[in-house]
Amino acid sequence: MEVYDLFCGAGGFSTGAVAAGAVVAYACDHDEDALATHRANHPNASTSIAKWTCTKTAVTRIDRHPL
């Protein structure tokens, strides 16, 4: 199973997903330092810096994702 890790931070969700047998296909975050750590921990995942607009209930836009 492939998973996408939005708001990935350093990769806690991705690490758990891999431990459960999933493959992390894509991850994004707005913080370059956190994403650099994610890339080190999950080098096979496609990653990008993302800028998003949030409301109280939902993410309304994610910019620059490759999907």
Secondary structure, DSSP 4 states (H G I P E B T S, - for coil): -EEEEET-TTSHHHHHHHHTT-EEEEEEES-HHHHHHHHHH-TTSEEEE-EEEE-SS-EEEEES---
